[in-house]
């Protein structure tokens, strides 16, 4: 990825995504996983059964630290200026 694109990603506030290592998984498998994940329940339902998916599990699978508060500075949307919104 070019430095220009990386800078745009950082400016949008998604710089942390660049620390996720590239996955060498076929897109059909990723699509099947995403279709099997039940968001409201945080469960992955497969032909072998259903199990709870936790941030720690996702972090271990991706090789990243997925524990703790990733957004320590809370912002009240109503207090932002029009430019910041």
URZIGI-V588017 format. One line per field, one symbol per residue. ss: DSSP state (2 for helix, 1 for strand, 0 for the rest). phi: phi as a letter, one per 30 degrees, with the letter a starting at -180 (. if undefined). burial: # if it has 9 or more other C-alpha atoms within 8 Angstrom, else .. A space follows every 10 residues. Layout:
ss = ???
phi = ???
burial = ???
//
This chain:
ss = 0022222222 2000222220 0000002222 2222221122 2011110011 1100222222 2200000000 0000002220 00000
phi = .ddddddddd ddjcdddddd ddccbddddd dddddddcdd chbccbdckb bdcceddddd dcibdccidd bdcdbdeddd ddddd
burial = .....#..## ...##....# .........# ..#..###.. .####..... ..#..#.### .#.#...... .........# .....
//
